Amino acid sequence: MKKVIFILSIFLSISISAQTSTFNTLLNTHVDAKGNVNYKAFKQDEAKLDSYLTYLKDTKPSSSWSKNKQKAFWINAYNAYTIKLILQNYPTKSIMKIKKKGKTAWKIPFAVVGGKTYTLDHIEHKILRKKLFDPRIHVGVNCASGSCPKLHNKAFTAKNIDAELESLMKQFINDSKRNNLAKKDVVQISEIFNWFKADFTKKGSVIDYINKYANEKVDDNAKIRYLSYDWSLNGK
């Protein structure tokens, strides 16, 4: 019996690696280094994305997986289904334009994982933020909009997720279009730090968190202003 379980475990690991590679190739091909997506070209590869979504539908994530493995799996799922939603409604100028039966994109139950149907909100807030808490999740999941942290052009894995999220957070915080830290006494930062303030202040203030990654440190007593959020599509 132990031998059978071991073999099944190896088979599952190989399957996960292969399917993640498929999603990784799609991101490499259709998302540039700045996070801009060529949705028109992506649409031509939609069948490959669907094969990855089929894998998600058939794969039940396990609590026995490492936290990094679970985190990578769910962030990839969130991003893959967000892309699918855009492709289903393409061309569109904004994810905010997408509604079904009066429900916004984040509240539509359409993301099937392990045989269960989820909303994007459920994946983000009930699974990633609640069960797999990490403030850096906010630069991992992507809302397909201009002011969002950029969509990463590679898939997350258990091995790369820590380093990739760390790099993405540093890039996000030092991106002057998303966080203007030029004036040390008054900073203009993303609404993400306002909407999810509790996530970033577990061990200090928002400024403390920003200074962990800022190239030039912000004054501890700096006044905070939040930038207007750009919901236009993150497409080329």
N, C-alpha and C positions, 0 to 999 in steps of 0.2 A: 504493500500500500504506500509506504513512504517513497519507494522508487517511482510509483505512478504519479504521486503528487509532485515529486521533484521534476519529472519529465514535463508535466503539465505547466509547472512554473516556468521552466526554460522556454517552452513553446509560447507561453503568454508574453514573456519578455521579448522574444524575437518578433512576435506580432506587433507589440507596442512600438518597438524600435523601427520596424518597417513602415508602419502607418505614420508615425511621427516624422519619418524621413520624407514621406509623401507631402505632408503639410509644410515641412521645412522647404522643400523644393518650390512649392507654390509661392511661399512668401519671398524666397530669394528671387524668384522670377518676376513677380508682379508688384513688389513693394521696394521702393528705393531707400537709400540710406537715411533720408529725412523723414521716412514714414509715409510718403505719398504713394497712393495705390492707383495702379492702372486698372481700374475696374472693367474697362472695355475689353482689355486683353484677358483679364481674369475670367470674364464671362465665357471666353472660348475654352477655358480649362475647368469649367464648372463640374464636369463629369468626374474629374480627379478630386475636386473638393468633396463631391458627393460620396466618393469612395471612403474618404476620411471620416465623413459624417456617419457613414454606415458602421465603420469601426467604433465610433463613439456610441452609437445606438446599441451595439452588441457587447460593449465592454462595461462591466460593472466595477467601478473603482472600489478598492478595498481599504479598510482602515488599517490593514496590516502593511500597506505600502508605507514607505518613508514619507515624512511630511513634505519633503521636496518633490517626491514623485507625484503625490496627490496634488500639490500646488501647480506643478507644471501641467499635469493632465487637465485640471479644471480651467486654468488660464487659457490653454490652447483651445479647449472646448468653447469657452466664452468668445474668443476671437474668431474661431472658425464659423460659429453660428452667426456672429455679427456680420461677417463678410457675406455669408449666405443670404442673410436678410437684405443686405444692400443689393446683391446680385438679383434677387427675386424682384426687387423694386427699381432696378436700374433702367433708364437714368433717373436719378433723383438728386436734388440739390442739397438735401440734408436728411439725416436719419430722423430728425424731428418731424419730417413730413410723413413718415411711415406710421400708419395706424391700422388697426384691425378691430372691428366691432367696438370702436371707441377707445381701444387700449393703445398706449404708446408702445414703441418698439421694445422697451425694456419689460413690459408687462404682458406681452403676447406669449402664451404657452406653446412653444414650438421646438425648443431645443431638447432633443431626446438623447439621453445618456443612460446607458445600462438598462434600457427598457422603460425608464421613467421620463416623463415630460416636464421640463423646467422652463421658467422664464429667465431671461438674462439677469433680471434683478435677483432672483433666487440664487443663481450661481454666484453672483458677486457678493451679496449681502448675507445670505444664510449659510453659504458654504465657505467661500474664500475669506471673507472678513470675519465671520463668526468662528468657524471651526479651524481655519488655517491662517490665523491672523498674522499679518505682516504688512506694515504701512506701504511697503514697496509694491504691493499688489496693484496699487493705483497707477503705476507706470507699466504694469504688465497687461492688464485688461485694456481694451481700446474701444472708444465710443464712436469711431469713424468720423471724427470732427476735427476742425482746425485747431481748437485750443486743447484738445486732448494730448496727453503725452503721446509721442509718436508710436505708431504701430511698428513693433519690432519686425525686421525682415528675416527672422529665423524663429523656428519653433523652440519652445522651452523643453528641457529634459531635466531629469533628476540631477544630472551631473552639472549642467550649465546654469541652472536657474538662479542660484545665489549670485554668481558673478555677473550674469546678464542683468538682473534686476538692480544690482548695485550700480552698474554702468549706466543703465537707463535712468535711474533716479538722478545721478550726477549730471547727465546730459539735460534732463528736464529742468532741473533747478537752475542750471547755468544757461538755459536757452532764453535769450532776452525777449523773444516773442511771447513766451509763456510766463516768464518771471523776470521782471525788470528790477535788478538789484543794484543799479548804478549809483543811486543816492543811498548812502549808508544809513541816513536818519529817517528816510521815508521810502519804503519799498512797495512795489506793485507786484503782487503775486497772484498765482492762479486761484480761481474759485475752488479748486479741488481742496486747497488747504482750509477753506472755509466750510465747505460741505462736509468734509470728513475730518474736521479739526480734532475730534476725539482720538482718531487713529494716529495722529502725528504728535500728540501731546501726552503720551503715556509716561515719558521720561523727561519732560521739560516742556518748554514753550514751542510754538511754531517756528520762531526764530532760531531756537536751539537746534531744531531738526534741520532747518535750511542750512545752518552753518556747518553741519556735518558734511555737506556736499558742496557748498559754495566755494568757488575759486577765490573770491574776495569776501571775507567775513562781513556780515551785516552787524550794525550796532545792536547790542542786546535790547536797548530801549527804543529801537526804531519803530516808527508808526507804520501800520500796515494798511494798504489799500488793495482791494481786489479788482483784478482786471475783468473787463466785460468778456463774456465767453463767446467764442466764435463757433457756431454750430454748423457752419458750412461743411460740405463733404470733404473728407481728406483725400480727394482724388486728384489725379494729374489733370 
